Amino acid sequence: MHFVRPAPPDTLNMVSGSEGSTYRKNAEKYAVILKRNGIKLNLLPSQGSLDNLQQLADPDSKIDIGFVPSGLATDTDVSNLVSLGSVFYQPVSIFYRAPKAIERLSQLKGKRIAIGREGSGTRFLALALLKANGIKPDEGPTKLETLEGAVAMQALIDRKVDAIFLSGDSAAPSNLRQLLHTPGVNLFDYPQAEGYLRRFRYLSKIEIPAGAFDLGENLPAKPTIMLAPTVELIARQDLHPALSDLLIEAAREVNGRATLMQKAGEFPAPLQRDIPISNDASRYYQSGKGFMYRNLPFWLASLLDRTLVVLLPILVVLIPGLRMVPSIYGWRIKNRIYRYYGDLMALERAALQPLDAVEREALMQRLSDIEKAVITVKMPAAFADQIYVLRQHINFVRMRLVPAAPAPAPEADAL
């Protein structure tokens, strides 16, 4: 039975994020949903988005799944990874101080910019965007700081930096609202958004309506464009198909609701980014869960699914074979009848030879034995006509064995 598809494991290891982070909170909700189906989800901490990707890509790690923002896989071997789809946006928000609004990131050249700590997804994306605008680390007068989150926000408020990049938990609506209320601090809009999307295929464009963060104060004062990678649910290539479906179902329940940044039902979605969408995920997005998984408990559907892998090939061979059974049965019955015909033909050939009375009697006895065997043989009614025909032929041979009566002597002519 080693051909049976293995059962899905009852435990998965997920690299999420630090305690209290958005990644961690989402992972905890996934764990509750998987537990309902008998799957335990172990949540493991990480040092950030890049650490998530590196742990997943490490063939020696025990990590099965994790959250990874799109765009990070440029310098990592991800050949053993697949994506189950994007689950939410992770916008990058840029706040700055300037006498007047800036329209291009190149206008930050020569400024003090907080881009996040080493190894963070925020820093990775900030460096990519700045480089595309001619601003590179350790080149020119621009000073790039490793500040992030609340520390970076306070530095901007205190005028210790001129601009900050916020992403993930540091770009929570409450933080954005606080900065928008700070005099002299502006949220960067993206007039060149379409150009960025052509250069960075892993980014999406989000329009924030006027007043979205504060209706009373009308913040932002006008519709504002933000750019965002999507956070993908990344898995090892050998993830069991049944667990793939279960994880996407969990993502739909957790991440499918409307938020400030997304519409209801927008996620999960099979957006093609750096890591290819798995075949199992593509099948799910096209046709949903399989019939058994929709209508049966997870454990039972999994058992039947594995069993059918063996049964279906057997049935493919067995059904045509069953159609041949009546023919084989009929052939065997006819073969029994034909054996009697073989004996009968041999006996008839013997009857053609000159016979004395003893030999003739012996042949008659053999013929009677054949007839008795034919009468007593158990035979289906469907073949009764052939039995009666055989008995007629037995009588025919019997007539051949009966000695002919001597011809009568001719009468003498009357005198």
Summary of the structure (lengths in Angstrom):
residues: 415
radius of gyration: 43.5
end to end distance: 104.8
largest distance: 169.0
contacts: 1219
relative contact order: 0.12
helix: 47%
strand: 16%
